[in-house]
């Protein structure tokens, strides 16, 4: 009789130690790869946002340079532009409505609306026969891009006190390329501040008289791009910053004549 070996070797089987080692290696690889993948995704969204803002800036130049179809501003003359009309032309609301003949709210398609930041909320809709600032675009907390409010309402001093004055633009504004035009905003913060999310402006440094934005309620930037904010300028360029108010050549204080 041939004796049997009581210790049978099972070829191809893994020991518990080997399985644990393999799991540890996979965990390490995932710990390395997941942040890298997230970083790549965030970078792609920021790049897309900057491309969209560049499109908005170029559209602004075209809008201001036109001789007609400026929306409400046309009542003041063919060469007069209101920044709100430009905003409505981008959102395609009010006089620029191109949606179905309905008063129901119509959702935007993410990726096709340049004022919807790819890294922001992806649910935004619009309504016909209503100005943007009256809520044509919403919900307000989901608004992710805002235009420079000093291009919409400037400070006028009466007996030393600041009062808002409506701004009417013309082609002269294109002579100031370093003036911010559109930037990332936090719609939720705007709502919490009790203001609309469509326009934003920072308080200025304390080296001059207070203006209508000194209380800071109109300033609600979003640093959603890995701690940075994207800003497009009248000149058509788009820059990113972690500290936009300390950038030396960003003309936040500009007010049209």
Secondary structure, 3 states (H helix, E strand, C coil): CCCCCCCCCCCCCCCHHHHHHHHHHHHHHHHHHHHHHHHHHHHHHHHHHHHHHHHHHHHHHHHHHCCCCCHHHHHHCCCCECHHHHHHHHHCCHHHCCCCCCCCCEECCCCCCCCCCCCCCCCCEECCCCCHHHCCEECHHHCCEEEEHHHCEEEEEECCEEEEEECCECHHHHHCCCCEEEEEECHHHHHHHCCCCCEECCCCCCCCCCCCCCCCCCCCECCCECCEEEEEECCCCEEEECCHHHCCCCCCCCCCC
